[in-house]
Amino acid sequence: MSRELKKGCTYSLLVPTSMGIRMTPVNRQAVHCSDTFTMQATSAESNVASISSYLGLRVKVLTTFVKGSPIARFIKDSLASRHMDYEGVEVEQGSPWGFRHQINIADTGFGTRGPQVFNDRAGEVGRTLNIKDFDLEKIFKTEGVQIVHLSGLICALSKETSEFCLEIARKAKKYKTKISFDLNHRASFWKGREKELHEIFTEIAGISDILIGNEEDFQLCLGIQGPEAGGKDLGEKIEGFKEMITRVKARFPGAYVFATTLRQVINANTHLWGAILSEGDDWHVVQPREIPVLDRIGGGDGFVGGMLYAILKGWEPEKWIRFAWAAGALVTTQLTDYGQPADEEQIWRIWEGNARVKR
């Protein structure tokens, strides 16, 4: 289980994804009583990659677009503004009832009113992602990639995307690219495909170097026994989570990093936020700390993005979880569901609890 990253690569991070748009009511109002919305380009995987791209590392997105769509143009411009390279075929819409990019409609919640999310994925062009549309030899052998990050969301989206992610993982392993896999279980994606997806997720997890997931992810995707109930306090449950991760490590000994976040919702504006990371034989824990929340969506992706950035920078493991925790906390202060750090110092100031004005 070597921590050493491949040298001489064009890209630090590669993410396959299905891009779409998020519509959010202004002024923290609920969707059903709003008539003014902001729009952003989004996907869980590109959200993860944003921490690295904003901090200067070279990132590439593999996706697919609807040909001639103004939404596709909006997405391309957004990725470019986030300092990301992208590659993807143009798919004909077909008809007004044909392909389009996914729509995520979500408010931020406020106080005692929690956020609500409605996903409209009918006709999603990302479901057509096909391994035949990409030259993986060129990407992994000629260009070179240090880490490829895969998500259970894109992996379970369709039979085509499942095969797409599996082949990417196999090719990455062949060319010594590290594989990061965030399990991200979604029951609606798995319905009717449980056996098939369990086998695919198990194979990808078996060749991954970095595994991320919460208790439900590890149980439902990989069949790992979850943590014991423990106490009511989030901090009291940490030993149970460690025991679960120990079971995951025994089942997937090829990985060298295992991570999960800990969240307790006090109200929509205040959370307790913690994390557990296992690297080799060492444990690194951030006890749950109170954070203010402007918009919770994307905080988990920010955590993963911060962790991968820290690994890519070659820092020592005790810094991985601290930077990851703070990157996730950063995202919850922004209205985009991806982090836009100004620099490393901004994230480290969050870790230190230093919110004083910087002049």
BADOKE-646707 format. One line per 4 residues: for each residue x, y, z of N, C-alpha, C, O. Coordinates in steps of 0.2 Angstrom, whole numbers, plus 5000, padded with zeros to 4 digits. Layout:
REM BADOKE-646707
X,Y,Z,X,Y,Z,X,Y,Z,X,Y,Z; ... .
END
This chain:
REM BADOKE-646707
5004,4994,5000,5000,5000,5000,5004,5006,5000,5006,5009,5005; 5007,5008,4994,5011,5014,4994,5008,5020,4993,5002,5021,4990; 5010,5026,4997,5007,5032,4996,5010,5036,4990,5007,5042,4989; 5015,5033,4987,5018,5037,4982,5014,5038,4976,5011,5033,4973 .
5014,5044,4973,5010,5046,4968,5014,5046,4961,5020,5046,4961; 5011,5044,4956,5014,5044,4949,5017,5051,4947,5014,5056,4948; 5023,5050,4945,5026,5057,4943,5025,5058,4935,5023,5054,4932; 5027,5065,4934,5027,5067,4927,5020,5067,4923,5019,5065,4917 .
5015,5068,4927,5008,5068,4925,5005,5074,4922,5007,5079,4925; 5001,5075,4917,4998,5081,4915,4993,5083,4920,4993,5089,4922; 4989,5078,4923,4984,5080,4927,4985,5077,4934,4987,5071,4935; 4984,5081,4939,4984,5079,4946,4977,5075,4947,4978,5070,4951 .
4972,5077,4945,4965,5074,4947,4961,5073,4940,4960,5078,4936; 4958,5068,4940,4953,5066,4934,4946,5064,4937,4946,5060,4942; 4941,5067,4935,4934,5065,4937,4929,5064,4932,4928,5068,4928; 4926,5058,4931,4921,5057,4927,4914,5059,4930,4914,5058,4936 .
4910,5062,4926,4904,5065,4929,4898,5066,4924,4900,5066,4918; 4892,5067,4927,4887,5069,4923,4885,5076,4925,4883,5077,4931; 4887,5081,4921,4886,5088,4923,4878,5090,4922,4875,5088,4918; 4876,5095,4927,4869,5098,4926,4869,5105,4929,4874,5108,4930 .
4863,5107,4931,4862,5113,4934,4859,5113,4940,4854,5108,4941; 4860,5117,4945,4856,5118,4951,4853,5125,4951,4856,5130,4950; 4846,5124,4953,4842,5130,4954,4841,5131,4961,4838,5127,4964; 4842,5137,4964,4842,5139,4971,4838,5145,4972,4840,5150,4969 .
4833,5145,4976,4829,5152,4977,4833,5157,4981,4838,5155,4985; 4832,5163,4979,4836,5168,4983,4834,5169,4990,4828,5167,4992; 4838,5172,4994,4836,5174,5001,4834,5169,5005,4830,5170,5010; 4836,5163,5004,4835,5157,5008,4828,5155,5009,4826,5152,5014 .
4824,5156,5003,4817,5155,5003,4816,5147,5001,4820,5144,4998; 4810,5145,5002,4808,5138,5000,4807,5138,4993,4804,5143,4990; 4807,5132,4989,4806,5132,4982,4799,5134,4980,4798,5138,4976; 4794,5131,4984,4787,5132,4982,4784,5139,4983,4779,5140,4980 .
4788,5143,4986,4785,5150,4987,4790,5155,4984,4791,5161,4987; 4794,5153,4979,4799,5158,4976,4798,5159,4969,4795,5154,4965; 4800,5165,4967,4799,5166,4959,4806,5168,4956,4806,5170,4950; 4811,5169,4960,4817,5171,4958,4823,5166,4960,4823,5164,4966 .
4827,5163,4956,4832,5158,4957,4838,5160,4954,4839,5163,4949; 4844,5157,4957,4850,5158,4954,4852,5151,4951,4849,5146,4953; 4856,5151,4946,4858,5145,4943,4865,5144,4942,4869,5148,4941; 4867,5138,4944,4874,5136,4944,4875,5129,4940,4871,5125,4940 .
4881,5128,4937,4883,5121,4935,4885,5117,4940,4889,5120,4945; 4883,5111,4940,4885,5107,4946,4886,5099,4945,4883,5097,4940; 4889,5096,4949,4889,5089,4949,4893,5087,4955,4898,5091,4957; 4892,5081,4959,4896,5080,4965,4903,5079,4963,4907,5081,4967 .
4905,5076,4958,4912,5074,4956,4916,5081,4954,4921,5082,4956; 4913,5085,4950,4916,5092,4949,4917,5096,4955,4921,5100,4956; 4912,5095,4960,4912,5099,4966,4919,5097,4970,4922,5101,4973; 4920,5090,4970,4926,5088,4973,4932,5091,4970,4937,5093,4974 .
4932,5091,4963,4938,5093,4960,4939,5101,4960,4945,5103,4959; 4934,5104,4963,4935,5112,4963,4940,5114,4968,4944,5119,4967; 4941,5110,4973,4946,5113,4978,4953,5113,4975,4957,5117,4976; 4955,5107,4971,4961,5107,4968,4962,5112,4962,4967,5115,4962 .
4957,5113,4958,4957,5117,4953,4958,5124,4955,4962,5128,4952; 4954,5126,4960,4955,5133,4962,4962,5135,4966,4964,5140,4966; 4965,5129,4968,4971,5130,4972,4977,5129,4967,4983,5128,4969; 4976,5128,4961,4981,5128,4956,4983,5121,4953,4988,5121,4949 .
4980,5116,4955,4982,5109,4952,4978,5108,4945,4973,5111,4945; 4981,5104,4941,4978,5103,4934,4973,5098,4935,4974,5092,4938; 4966,5099,4933,4961,5095,4934,4957,5094,4927,4957,5098,4923; 4955,5087,4926,4951,5086,4920,4945,5083,4921,4944,5078,4926 .
4939,5085,4918,4933,5082,4919,4931,5078,4912,4931,5081,4907; 4929,5072,4913,4926,5068,4908,4918,5068,4908,4916,5066,4914; 4915,5070,4903,4908,5071,4904,4905,5070,4897,4908,5068,4892; 4899,5072,4896,4895,5072,4889,4890,5078,4889,4888,5080,4894 .
4889,5081,4883,4885,5087,4882,4879,5086,4877,4880,5081,4873; 4874,5090,4878,4869,5090,4873,4871,5095,4868,4872,5101,4869; 4872,5093,4862,4874,5097,4856,4869,5103,4855,4863,5102,4854; 4872,5109,4855,4869,5115,4853,4865,5117,4859,4861,5122,4858 .
4865,5114,4865,4861,5117,4871,4864,5123,4874,4870,5123,4875; 4860,5128,4875,4863,5134,4879,4865,5132,4886,4870,5135,4889; 4862,5127,4889,4864,5124,4896,4871,5121,4895,4875,5122,4900; 4872,5117,4890,4879,5114,4889,4884,5120,4888,4889,5119,4891 .
4882,5125,4885,4887,5130,4884,4888,5134,4891,4894,5135,4893; 4883,5134,4895,4884,5137,4902,4888,5133,4906,4892,5135,4910; 4887,5126,4906,4891,5121,4909,4899,5122,4907,4903,5122,4912; 4900,5122,4901,4907,5123,4898,4910,5129,4901,4916,5129,4903 .
4907,5134,4901,4910,5141,4903,4911,5141,4910,4916,5143,4913; 4906,5137,4914,4907,5137,4921,4914,5133,4923,4918,5135,4927; 4914,5127,4920,4920,5123,4921,4927,5126,4919,4932,5126,4923; 4927,5130,4914,4932,5134,4912,4934,5139,4917,4940,5141,4918 .
4929,5143,4920,4930,5148,4925,4933,5145,4931,4936,5148,4935; 4931,5138,4932,4934,5135,4938,4941,5132,4937,4943,5128,4941; 4944,5134,4931,4951,5132,4929,4951,5124,4928,4956,5121,4929; 4946,5121,4925,4946,5114,4924,4946,5113,4916,4943,5116,4912 .
4950,5108,4914,4949,5105,4907,4943,5100,4907,4942,5097,4912; 4940,5100,4901,4935,5095,4901,4935,5092,4894,4938,5094,4889; 4932,5086,4894,4932,5082,4887,4925,5078,4887,4924,5075,4892; 4922,5078,4882,4916,5075,4881,4912,5075,4874,4913,5080,4871 .
4909,5070,4872,4906,5070,4866,4900,5074,4866,4897,5076,4871; 4897,5077,4860,4891,5080,4859,4886,5076,4857,4886,5073,4852; 4880,5075,4861,4875,5071,4859,4869,5075,4857,4867,5080,4860; 4866,5073,4851,4860,5076,4848,4855,5076,4853,4853,5070,4856 .
4851,5081,4854,4845,5081,4858,4840,5076,4856,4837,5073,4860; 4839,5075,4849,4834,5070,4847,4828,5073,4845,4825,5072,4840; 4825,5077,4850,4818,5080,4850,4817,5084,4856,4821,5083,4861; 4812,5088,4857,4810,5091,4863,4810,5086,4869,4810,5089,4875 .
4808,5080,4867,4808,5075,4873,4814,5071,4873,4814,5065,4876; 4819,5073,4870,4825,5069,4870,4830,5071,4876,4828,5071,4882; 4837,5071,4875,4842,5072,4880,4842,5079,4883,4841,5084,4879; 4844,5080,4889,4845,5086,4892,4850,5085,4898,4851,5079,4900 .
4852,5090,4901,4856,5090,4907,4852,5090,4913,4847,5093,4913; 4854,5086,4918,4850,5085,4924,4849,5092,4927,4853,5097,4927; 4843,5092,4931,4841,5098,4935,4841,5097,4942,4837,5092,4944; 4844,5100,4946,4844,5099,4953,4841,5106,4956,4844,5111,4956 .
4835,5105,4959,4831,5111,4962,4832,5110,4970,4829,5105,4973; 4835,5115,4973,4836,5114,4980,4837,5121,4984,4840,5125,4981; 4833,5121,4989,4834,5127,4994,4839,5126,4999,4841,5120,5000; 4841,5131,5003,4846,5130,5008,4843,5129,5015,4847,5127,5019 .
4837,5130,5015,4834,5129,5022,4835,5135,5026,4840,5139,5024; 4832,5136,5032,4834,5142,5037,4831,5140,5043,4825,5138,5044; 4835,5140,5048,4833,5139,5055,4830,5132,5056,4833,5127,5055; 4824,5132,5058,4820,5126,5060,4818,5123,5053,4815,5117,5054 .
4818,5126,5048,4816,5123,5041,4822,5120,5038,4826,5124,5035; 4822,5114,5037,4827,5111,5034,4827,5112,5026,4822,5113,5023; 4833,5111,5023,4833,5111,5015,4829,5106,5012,4829,5100,5015; 4827,5107,5006,4823,5102,5002,4827,5101,4995,4828,5107,4992 .
4827,5095,4993,4831,5094,4986,4826,5090,4982,4823,5085,4984; 4825,5093,4976,4821,5089,4971,4826,5088,4965,4828,5093,4962; 4827,5082,4963,4831,5080,4957,4827,5078,4951,4822,5074,4952; 4828,5082,4946,4824,5080,4939,4829,5078,4934,4833,5082,4931 .
4830,5071,4934,4835,5068,4929,4832,5065,4923,4835,5061,4920; 4826,5066,4922,4823,5063,4916,4827,5065,4909,4828,5071,4909; 4828,5060,4905,4832,5062,4899,4839,5064,4900,4842,5067,4895; 4842,5062,4906,4849,5065,4907,4854,5062,4903,4855,5056,4902 .
4858,5067,4899,4862,5065,4894,4868,5061,4897,4872,5057,4894; 4870,5062,4904,4875,5059,4907,4874,5052,4908,4879,5048,4908; 4868,5049,4907,4867,5042,4907,4870,5038,4901,4871,5032,4901; 4872,5042,4896,4874,5039,4890,4882,5039,4890,4885,5036,4885 .
4885,5041,4895,4892,5041,4896,4895,5034,4894,4893,5029,4897; 4899,5033,4889,4901,5027,4886,4909,5027,4885,4912,5032,4883; 4912,5021,4888,4919,5021,4888,4922,5021,4880,4928,5023,4880; 4918,5020,4875,4920,5020,4868,4922,5027,4866,4925,5028,4861 .
4919,5032,4870,4919,5039,4868,4926,5042,4870,4927,5048,4869; 4930,5039,4874,4936,5041,4877,4942,5037,4875,4941,5031,4876; 4948,5040,4874,4954,5037,4873,4957,5036,4880,4961,5040,4881; 4956,5030,4883,4959,5030,4890,4966,5028,4890,4970,5030,4894 .
4969,5025,4884,4976,5025,4884,4980,5031,4883,4985,5033,4887; 4977,5036,4880,4979,5043,4879,4979,5046,4886,4984,5050,4888; 4973,5046,4889,4972,5049,4896,4977,5047,4901,4980,5050,4905; 4977,5040,4902,4981,5037,4907,4989,5036,4906,4993,5036,4910 .
4990,5034,4899,4997,5032,4898,5001,5039,4895,5006,5040,4897; 4998,5042,4890,5001,5048,4887,5001,5054,4891,5006,5057,4893; 4995,5056,4893,4994,5062,4897,4996,5061,4905,5000,5064,4907; 4994,5056,4907,4995,5054,4914,4991,5057,4919,4989,5063,4919 .
4989,5053,4924,4984,5056,4930,4987,5053,4936,4989,5047,4937; 4987,5057,4941,4989,5055,4948,4984,5052,4952,4985,5046,4955; 4978,5055,4952,4972,5052,4956,4966,5053,4951,4965,5058,4948; 4962,5047,4951,4956,5047,4947,4951,5047,4953,4951,5042,4957 .
4946,5051,4953,4941,5051,4958,4934,5048,4955,4931,5051,4951; 4931,5043,4958,4925,5040,4956,4920,5041,4961,4921,5040,4967; 4914,5042,4959,4908,5042,4964,4903,5037,4963,4902,5035,4957; 4900,5035,4968,4894,5030,4967,4888,5033,4964,4884,5029,4961 .
4888,5039,4963,4882,5042,4960,4883,5041,4952,4878,5039,4949; 4888,5043,4950,4889,5042,4942,4890,5034,4941,4888,5032,4935; 4893,5030,4945,4894,5023,4944,4887,5020,4944,4886,5015,4940; 4882,5022,4947,4875,5019,4948,4870,5022,4943,4864,5020,4943 .
4872,5027,4939,4867,5031,4936,4864,5027,4930,4858,5028,4929; 4868,5022,4927,4865,5018,4921,4870,5012,4920,4875,5012,4923; 4867,5008,4916,4872,5002,4915,4878,5004,4911,4883,5002,4912; 4877,5009,4907,4883,5012,4903,4888,5016,4908,4894,5015,4907 .
4885,5020,4912,4890,5023,4917,4893,5018,4922,4899,5019,4924; 4890,5013,4924,4893,5008,4928,4899,5005,4924,4904,5004,4927; 4898,5003,4918,4903,5000,4914,4909,5005,4913,4915,5003,4913; 4907,5011,4912,4912,5017,4911,4916,5018,4917,4922,5018,4916 .
4913,5018,4923,4917,5019,4929,4922,5012,4930,4928,5013,4933; 4919,5007,4929,4923,5000,4930,4929,5000,4926,4934,4998,4928; 4928,5002,4919,4934,5002,4915,4939,5007,4916,4945,5006,4915; 4937,5013,4918,4941,5018,4921,4945,5016,4926,4951,5017,4927 .
4942,5013,4931,4946,5010,4937,4951,5005,4935,4957,5005,4937; 4949,5000,4931,4954,4995,4928,4960,4998,4925,4965,4996,4926; 4958,5003,4920,4964,5007,4917,4968,5011,4921,4974,5011,4920; 4965,5014,4926,4969,5018,4931,4974,5013,4935,4980,5015,4936 .
4971,5007,4937,4976,5003,4940,4981,5000,4936,4987,4999,4938; 4980,4999,4930,4985,4997,4925,4991,5002,4925,4997,5000,4924; 4989,5008,4925,4994,5013,4924,4996,5017,4930,4999,5022,4930; 4995,5013,4936,4997,5016,4942,4995,5022,4945,4998,5026,4948 .
4989,5024,4942,4985,5030,4945,4982,5028,4951,4978,5023,4951; 4982,5032,4956,4978,5031,4962,4971,5032,4961,4969,5036,4957; 4967,5027,4964,4960,5027,4963,4956,5029,4970,4957,5026,4975; 4952,5035,4970,4948,5037,4975,4941,5035,4974,4938,5037,4968 .
4937,5032,4978,4930,5030,4977,4926,5032,4983,4927,5030,4989; 4921,5037,4982,4916,5039,4986,4910,5035,4985,4907,5036,4980; 4908,5031,4989,4903,5026,4988,4896,5029,4986,4892,5027,4982; 4894,5035,4990,4888,5039,4988,4882,5034,4986,4880,5035,4981 .
4879,5030,4991,4874,5026,4989,4867,5030,4988,4866,5035,4992; 4863,5029,4983,4857,5032,4982,4852,5026,4980,4853,5023,4975; 4847,5025,4985,4843,5019,4984,4839,5019,4978,4838,5014,4975; 4837,5025,4975,4833,5026,4969,4837,5023,4963,4834,5021,4958 .
4844,5024,4963,4848,5022,4958,4849,5015,4958,4850,5012,4953; 4849,5012,4964,4850,5005,4965,4844,5000,4964,4845,4994,4963; 4838,5003,4964,4832,4999,4963,4832,4995,4957,4833,4997,4952; 4831,4988,4958,4831,4983,4953,4838,4981,4951,4838,4977,4946 .
4843,4984,4953,4850,4983,4951,4855,4981,4956,4861,4981,4956; 4852,4979,4962,4856,4978,4968,4862,4973,4967,4867,4975,4969; 4860,4967,4965,4866,4962,4964,4871,4964,4959,4877,4964,4961; 4869,4967,4953,4874,4969,4948,4878,4975,4951,4884,4975,4950 .
4875,4980,4954,4879,4986,4957,4883,4984,4963,4889,4986,4964; 4881,4979,4967,4885,4977,4973,4892,4974,4970,4897,4975,4973; 4891,4970,4965,4897,4966,4962,4902,4972,4959,4908,4971,4959; 4899,4977,4955,4903,4982,4952,4907,4986,4957,4913,4987,4957 .
4903,4988,4962,4906,4992,4968,4911,4988,4972,4916,4991,4973; 4910,4982,4973,4915,4978,4976,4921,4977,4972,4927,4978,4975; 4921,4977,4966,4927,4976,4961,4931,4983,4962,4937,4983,4962; 4927,4988,4961,4930,4995,4961,4934,4996,4968,4939,4998,4968 .
4930,4995,4973,4933,4996,4980,4939,4991,4981,4943,4993,4984; 4939,4985,4978,4944,4981,4979,4951,4983,4975,4956,4981,4977; 4950,4988,4971,4957,4990,4967,4958,4998,4969,4962,5001,4966; 4954,5000,4974,4954,5007,4975,4960,5008,4981,4961,5004,4984 .
4962,5014,4981,4968,5016,4986,4965,5020,4991,4967,5020,4997; 4959,5024,4990,4956,5028,4995,4948,5027,4994,4945,5027,4989; 4945,5025,5000,4938,5023,5001,4935,5028,5005,4937,5029,5011; 4929,5031,5003,4926,5036,5007,4918,5034,5007,4916,5032,5002 .
4915,5035,5013,4908,5033,5014,4906,5034,5021,4910,5034,5026; 4899,5035,5022,4896,5035,5028,4894,5028,5030,4895,5023,5026; 4891,5027,5036,4889,5020,5038,4884,5017,5033,4885,5011,5032; 4879,5021,5030,4875,5018,5026,4878,5016,5019,4876,5010,5016 .
4883,5020,5017,4886,5018,5011,4890,5011,5011,4889,5007,5007; 4894,5011,5017,4898,5004,5018,4893,4998,5018,4894,4993,5016; 4887,4999,5022,4883,4994,5023,4879,4992,5016,4879,4986,5014; 4876,4997,5013,4872,4996,5007,4876,4994,5001,4873,4991,4996 .
4881,4997,5000,4885,4996,4994,4890,4990,4994,4890,4986,4989; 4893,4989,5000,4898,4984,5001,4896,4978,5006,4900,4973,5006; 4890,4979,5009,4888,4974,5014,4892,4973,5020,4893,4968,5023; 4895,4979,5022,4899,4979,5028,4895,4981,5034,4891,4985,5034 .
4896,4977,5040,4892,4979,5046,4893,4986,5048,4899,4988,5049; 4888,4990,5049,4888,4997,5052,4891,4997,5059,4892,4992,5062; 4891,5004,5061,4894,5005,5068,4888,5003,5073,4882,5003,5071; 4890,5001,5079,4885,5000,5085,4882,5007,5086,4885,5012,5085 .
4876,5007,5089,4872,5013,5090,4876,5018,5094,4876,5024,5092; 4879,5016,5100,4883,5021,5104,4879,5026,5107,4873,5025,5107; 4881,5031,5110,4878,5036,5113,4874,5041,5109,4875,5040,5103; 4870,5045,5112,4867,5050,5108,4871,5056,5105,4870,5058,5100 .
4877,5057,5109,4881,5062,5107,4886,5060,5101,4888,5054,5101; 4887,5064,5096,4890,5062,5090,4897,5059,5092,4900,5055,5089; 4901,5063,5096,4907,5061,5098,4908,5054,5102,4913,5051,5101; 4902,5052,5105,4902,5046,5108,4902,5040,5103,4903,5034,5105 .
4900,5042,5097,4899,5036,5092,4906,5035,5088,4906,5031,5084; 4911,5039,5089,4917,5038,5085,4920,5031,5086,4922,5029,5081; 4920,5028,5092,4923,5021,5092,4919,5016,5088,4922,5012,5085; 4913,5017,5087,4909,5013,5083,4910,5014,5076,4911,5009,5072 .
4912,5020,5074,4914,5021,5067,4920,5018,5065,4922,5016,5060; 4925,5019,5070,4932,5016,5070,4931,5008,5069,4935,5005,5064; 4927,5005,5072,4926,4998,5072,4923,4996,5065,4925,4991,5062; 4919,5000,5062,4916,4999,5055,4922,5000,5050,4922,4995,5046 .
4926,5005,5051,4931,5006,5046,4936,5000,5047,4939,4998,5041; 4937,4998,5053,4942,4992,5053,4939,4986,5049,4943,4982,5047; 4933,4985,5049,4930,4979,5046,4931,4981,5038,4932,4976,5034; 4930,4987,5036,4931,4989,5029,4938,4987,5027,4940,4985,5022 .
4943,4989,5031,4950,4988,5030,4952,4981,5029,4956,4979,5025; 4949,4977,5033,4950,4970,5033,4947,4967,5026,4950,4962,5023; 4942,4969,5024,4939,4967,5018,4942,4970,5012,4942,4966,5006; 4945,4976,5012,4948,4979,5006,4955,4981,5008,4956,4987,5009 .
4960,4976,5009,4966,4978,5012,4971,4982,5007,4976,4984,5008; 4969,4982,5000,4973,4986,4995,4973,4993,4996,4977,4997,4994; 4967,4996,4999,4967,5003,5000,4971,5005,5006,4972,5001,5011; 4974,5011,5006,4978,5014,5012,4975,5020,5015,4977,5022,5020 .
4969,5022,5012,4965,5028,5016,4958,5026,5016,4955,5024,5011; 4955,5027,5022,4948,5026,5023,4945,5032,5027,4949,5034,5032; 4940,5035,5025,4938,5041,5028,4930,5042,5028,4927,5039,5024; 4928,5045,5033,4920,5047,5034,4920,5053,5037,4924,5055,5042 .
4914,5057,5036,4913,5063,5039,4907,5061,5045,4904,5057,5044; 4907,5066,5050,4902,5065,5055,4898,5072,5055,4901,5077,5055; 4892,5071,5055,4888,5078,5055,4882,5077,5060,4878,5072,5059; 4881,5082,5064,4874,5082,5068,4871,5089,5066,4874,5094,5067 .
4865,5089,5064,4861,5095,5063,4858,5098,5069,4853,5095,5072; 4860,5104,5071,4857,5107,5077,4851,5111,5074,4845,5110,5076; 4852,5114,5068,4847,5117,5064,4850,5119,5057,4856,5117,5056; 4846,5122,5053,4849,5122,5046,4855,5127,5046,4859,5127,5041 .
4856,5131,5051,4861,5136,5051,4867,5134,5055,4872,5137,5055; 4866,5129,5059,4871,5126,5064,4872,5119,5064,4867,5115,5065; 4878,5116,5062,4879,5109,5062,4885,5108,5067,4890,5112,5068; 4886,5102,5069,4892,5099,5072,4895,5095,5067,4892,5091,5063 .
4902,5096,5065,4905,5094,5059,4912,5091,5062,4916,5094,5065; 4912,5084,5060,4919,5080,5062,4921,5076,5057,4917,5075,5052; 4926,5072,5058,4928,5067,5053,4933,5062,5056,4936,5063,5061; 4933,5056,5053,4938,5051,5054,4942,5049,5048,4939,5048,5043 .
4948,5048,5049,4952,5046,5043,4957,5040,5046,4960,5041,5051; 4958,5035,5042,4963,5030,5044,4968,5029,5038,4966,5029,5032; 4974,5030,5040,4979,5029,5035,4984,5024,5038,4988,5025,5043; 4985,5018,5034,4989,5013,5037,4987,5011,5043,4981,5009,5044 .
4991,5011,5048,4989,5009,5055,4987,5015,5060,4985,5014,5065; 4987,5021,5057,4986,5027,5061,4979,5029,5060,4976,5029,5054; 4976,5032,5065,4969,5035,5065,4970,5043,5066,4975,5045,5070; 4966,5046,5063,4966,5054,5063,4959,5056,5064,4955,5054,5060 .
4957,5059,5069,4950,5061,5071,4950,5068,5072,4954,5071,5076; 4944,5071,5069,4942,5078,5071,4936,5077,5075,4931,5076,5072; 4936,5079,5081,4930,5079,5085,4925,5084,5083,4927,5089,5080; 4919,5082,5083,4914,5087,5080,4914,5094,5083,4914,5094,5089 .
4915,5099,5079,4915,5106,5081,4909,5109,5078,4907,5108,5072; 4907,5114,5081,4901,5118,5078,4903,5123,5073,4908,5126,5073; 4899,5122,5067,4901,5127,5061,4894,5130,5059,4889,5127,5060; 4895,5137,5057,4889,5140,5054,4888,5138,5047,4893,5136,5044 .
4882,5137,5045,4880,5135,5039,4876,5140,5035,4870,5141,5037; 4878,5142,5029,4874,5146,5024,4870,5141,5020,4864,5142,5018; 4874,5136,5017,4871,5131,5013,4875,5125,5013,4881,5124,5012; 4871,5119,5016,4875,5113,5018,4877,5109,5012,4881,5105,5012 .
4873,5110,5006,4874,5105,5001,4881,5106,4998,4883,5112,4996; 4885,5101,4997,4892,5101,4994,4897,5101,5000,4903,5100,4998; 4895,5101,5006,4900,5101,5011,4904,5094,5011,4910,5094,5012; 4901,5089,5010,4904,5082,5010,4909,5082,5004,4914,5079,5005 .
4907,5084,4998,4911,5085,4993,4917,5089,4994,4923,5087,4992; 4916,5094,4997,4922,5099,4999,4927,5095,5004,4933,5096,5003; 4924,5091,5008,4929,5087,5013,4933,5082,5008,4939,5082,5009; 4930,5079,5004,4934,5074,4999,4939,5078,4995,4945,5076,4994 .
4937,5084,4992,4941,5088,4988,4947,5090,4992,4953,5090,4990; 4946,5092,4998,4951,5095,5002,4956,5089,5004,4962,5090,5004; 4954,5083,5006,4958,5077,5007,4962,5076,5001,4968,5074,5002; 4959,5075,4995,4963,5073,4989,4968,5079,4988,4974,5077,4985 .
4967,5085,4989,4972,5090,4987,4978,5089,4992,4983,5090,4990; 4976,5088,4998,4982,5087,5003,4986,5081,5002,4992,5081,5002; 4983,5076,4999,4987,5070,4997,4991,5071,4991,4997,5070,4991; 4988,5075,4986,4992,5077,4980,4997,5081,4982,5003,5081,4978 .
4997,5086,4987,5002,5090,4989,5008,5086,4992,5013,5089,4994; 5007,5080,4994,5012,5076,4998,5013,5078,5005,5018,5077,5008; 5008,5081,5008,5008,5082,5015,5008,5076,5019,5006,5071,5017; 5009,5077,5026,5009,5071,5030,5001,5070,5032,4997,5075,5032 .
4999,5064,5034,4992,5062,5035,4989,5066,5040,4983,5067,5039; 4992,5068,5045,4988,5072,5050,4986,5078,5047,4981,5081,5050; 4989,5081,5042,4986,5087,5039,4981,5086,5034,4977,5090,5032; 4980,5079,5032,4975,5078,5027,4968,5079,5029,4964,5083,5026 .
4967,5076,5035,4960,5077,5038,4958,5084,5041,4953,5086,5040; 4963,5088,5043,4962,5095,5045,4960,5099,5039,4956,5103,5039; 4964,5098,5034,4963,5102,5028,4956,5100,5025,4952,5104,5022; 4954,5094,5025,4948,5091,5022,4942,5094,5026,4937,5096,5023 .
4943,5093,5033,4937,5096,5037,4936,5103,5036,4930,5106,5035; 4942,5107,5035,4941,5114,5034,4938,5116,5027,4935,5121,5026; 4940,5112,5022,4938,5113,5015,4930,5112,5015,4927,5116,5012; 4928,5107,5019,4921,5105,5019,4917,5111,5023,4912,5113,5020 .
4920,5113,5028,4917,5119,5032,4917,5125,5027,4912,5129,5028; 4922,5126,5023,4922,5132,5019,4916,5132,5014,4912,5137,5013; 4914,5126,5011,4909,5125,5006,4902,5127,5009,4898,5130,5006; 4901,5126,5016,4895,5127,5019,4894,5135,5020,4889,5137,5022 .
4899,5139,5019,4899,5146,5019,4897,5149,5013,4897,5155,5012; 4897,5145,5007,4896,5148,5001,4890,5146,4998,4887,5141,4999; 4887,5150,4993,4881,5148,4990,4881,5143,4984,4877,5140,4982; 4887,5143,4982,4889,5137,4977,4890,5131,4981,4892,5131,4986 .
4888,5125,4978,4889,5119,4981,4896,5116,4980,4897,5110,4981; 4900,5120,4978,4907,5118,4977,4912,5124,4980,4910,5130,4980; 4917,5122,4983,4922,5127,4986,4925,5131,4981,4928,5129,4976; 4926,5137,4983,4930,5142,4979,4935,5145,4984,4935,5151,4985 .
4940,5141,4986,4945,5144,4990,4950,5149,4987,4951,5149,4981; 4951,5155,4991,4955,5160,4988,4963,5157,4988,4966,5159,4983; 4964,5154,4993,4971,5151,4994,4971,5146,4999,4966,5145,5003; 4977,5142,5000,4977,5137,5006,4976,5141,5012,4973,5138,5017 .
4979,5147,5013,4979,5150,5020,4971,5151,5022,4970,5151,5028; 4967,5153,5017,4960,5154,5019,4957,5148,5022,4953,5148,5027; 4959,5142,5020,4956,5135,5022,4959,5134,5029,4956,5132,5034; 4966,5135,5030,4969,5134,5036,4967,5139,5041,4967,5137,5047 .
4965,5145,5040,4962,5150,5045,4955,5147,5047,4954,5148,5053; 4951,5143,5043,4945,5140,5045,4947,5135,5050,4944,5134,5056; 4952,5131,5049,4954,5125,5054,4956,5128,5060,4954,5126,5066; 4959,5134,5060,4962,5137,5066,4956,5141,5070,4957,5143,5076 .
4951,5142,5067,4945,5145,5070,4947,5153,5070,4944,5157,5074; 4950,5155,5065,4952,5162,5065,4948,5166,5059,4950,5165,5053; 4943,5169,5062,4938,5172,5057,4939,5180,5057,4935,5184,5055; 4945,5182,5060,4947,5189,5060,4948,5192,5053,4950,5188,5049 .
4947,5198,5053,4948,5201,5046,4955,5201,5044,4959,5202,5048; 4956,5200,5038,4963,5199,5035,4964,5206,5031,4960,5206,5026; 4969,5210,5032,4970,5216,5029,4977,5216,5025,4979,5220,5022 .
END
